[in-house]
Structure formats: C-alpha cells, structure tokens
Amino acid sequence: MWNSFDAVIVGAGLAGSVCARQLAEADKKVLVIEKKNHLAGHCYDYLSEKGIYVHKYGPHIFHTDDEAAWRFASRFTDWHFYHHEVLGLVDGKRVPIPFNLNSMEKLFSPAMFARIGEKLIDTFGFGSRVPILKLREHKDPDLQFVAEYVYEKVFLQYTMKQWGKSPEEIDPSVSGRVPVVISRDNRYFHDRFQGIPEQGYTAMVERMLDHRNIQLMLQTDALEHLSIEDEKILISGKSYAGMVIYTGMPDELFQFAYGKLPYRSLELVFEEHGQDYYQENALVNYPGNYEFTRITEYKYFQRNHRSIRGTIISREHPEEYVRGVNQPYYIEKTEEAEAMATEYRRAAEGIPNLHLAGRLAEYRYYDMDEVIGAGMRMVNRIERVMQH
Ligand code: UDP
C-alpha cells in the first residue's frame, strides 16, 4: 500500500510536516508515518484543564530572521507576538540572560559597573554580542574579570549540567547561542519575527498536514516496514522508487553501521500550583549548583495569562539519551559526533531517493525556524530534480 505514494515521510514533527505540505502542494501523494501517538514531534503541546498550553517536551519559542520561514509558518497559525526574556539566578539575584549591562549593574558595585561597562562599550561597541569564549580571550584585566565572572557564574555549571561537558569541550557555537550582550536589551532573541502560535504548536502542525494529498499514520514504526539494502530503499521487502524523507535518527535507519550517534536528553518534571504565578517570567535559568538547569512557567506564553487561575511549571534535568527510555532532544556538538554524523550523511547521499531532514536526521542544532527553512529548500531542490 505504501508503494502507491509518491513520497513516504518518516516522522510527523515539524521537519516532516513542512516537507509533506510542500510536496502535497506540488501535487505529490504523501504518506507520513509517525511512531508516536501524536503529531508535531517535540514541539507538541496540549491544552491543560487550567487553559494553559503545556509544551510536553519543553519550552518552544518561535523566533527567526528568515522571512520565508516566518511566512510559511504564519499560513498555519495566528501568533501571540511574545518577546522572550530570561532571568538567571546569579549570586542570589535574578538578572537578565543573556548577561548584559543591566545584569552587570545589578551585580557589580556602581564604580565597577561604570568602569567595566565603559570598557566593554569601547572595546566591542554598544549593541554588540560577544560569545563568552571570545570574551575570555581578552588580556585587559577588567575584561578578564568580567569574562571569568560570567564564565563561572553563568556558563560553566549550566553547561556541565546540560551537556556533561565544559564549554570548551563542545562546539563554541553552543555557548555562542547565548552571547554576552553589550546593551540594555533584555530580550533573549533579537530576531525580527518572534511569537508563539495562538492555538498552540500542535494545531499549527495539524493544519500543515491537513491537505487532501497527505495521509497520516500514527503509532507506526516506519523501520518495521522500511529498510535499506545495497543502497536501495525497500518497503515490505520490495524496492521503493518514490521519495523517502527521513526525520528520525540516522543511525537507526542504517542499522548503526557507523556507530551509535550520541543525543542528549532531559527529564522534564512538571508541577501544577494553585497560586496564580510561580516566578516573574516564563523562564528562569539556574546556572549554579542546582540539579536542574531551568524552570519554565508556561502561562506566560499566552496573551490571556492574567485571566488563568493556577499555574504549571516544568524543571529540566539534563541526562544522557538512552534508546527506548527517554527522548533524543538535542544532538551533541562534539568533533567525534560530527565525524560520525558526516558518515551517515554521506551514506544517505549515496541513495538518490533518500533525504534526511530536521534536527535528529541532519544531526544539526536547528531551531524551529531553521527546520522550516531547511525543509522548504530541500523540497524545492527535490522538485527541481523530479521535473527534469
Ligand atoms: N547556557 C549557559 N547558561 C545559560 C544559558 C545558556 O551556560 O544561562 C549555554 C549552555 O551551554 C546551553 C547553551 O548556552 O546549552 C545554549 O543555550 P540555549 O538557551 O540556546 O539552549 P536551548 O534552549 O536550545 O536548550
């Protein structure tokens, strides 16, 4: 039966759904196979009894400078134009993260703040964003002081908890996602477009998949039917000439031919509280000596949060990913992992009708907008090839 479709997409998360929609609109018949009992992958959310959209797999905030990705997503949702701010508990005070001039003013004496603030502005320019590992390279004693302070108090323990490794042991782009900001702008993201889907991510993805050319099968493990042999895709043992877009873990698809790819997981511990608010904004980071990295209070993602009684929070306890036990949320950006991922990418490239898409399959630390952008570009490329 699967053979009658022009394309089979493995995974109904954001990557799979973007590709499915694009192909469906190009008049291709698409089958989407999802192992879980719901769509939307890791951005799945549900409306709790309290009227709060809970992000089951942790907080998702949409932000992008990619206008095409924003426009695409906007076809399937209205937005609450939420601008994300994060506080971090540093030396007993809640200060803006990314660490910026406001954070320094809260933690340093006025004289020290004046001196260091001026030096940072002189050196980097007002409004610049400096990765912590770059800041640490400076020799000036004031800059060294502030770099060490931020490294120790904001990055070191958080990163050790999150990755089980220090900021130096992982790719610099990871800690560079949250630079030191030489301004008083407290926003976490500086992108042009930011928001949270008004009726949730699940509804957004549901609408994406709602097309006459798309058929969705939930609770089906594609790898029980689909396999790769001699650089060919087999479905139920028969050669499949259509397109396969695979969004799961590539090591599973290739039967671990190049080894087990490392992924990182979290235990999300949810709590309901009778009080209306638990903390003063959606996210508070705990970079210090706590077992968890951050607490999310979900109601803040909604326009109507003031009218909601009670609240729901989650704490994130990072942990190793164990197949079949927890969720592979993050890829690990180390040299070894990247080398192994490259082997799997190459193996996929050797099969003309196979494409890897999304965070897990491409093994990239994609944000949601990058998943959409990459998915759109990939399908455009495939379509061009199919037309010739
Ligand atoms: N990070 C940190 N302290 C913080 C926030 C972030 O050390 O208070 C580092 C940490 O290594 C983290 C990375 O920056 O994994 C990226 O943070 P981001 O908030 O982008 O992570 P995500 O939301 O993807 O989990």
Boltz pocket constraint, residues with backbone or C-beta under 6 A from the ligand:
constraints:
  - pocket:
      binder: B
      contacts: [[A, 88], [A, 97], [A, 154], [A, 155], [A, 156], [A, 158], [A, 159], [A, 162], [A, 174], [A, 175], [A, 176], [A, 177], [A, 178], [A, 285], [A, 287]]
      max_distance: 6.0
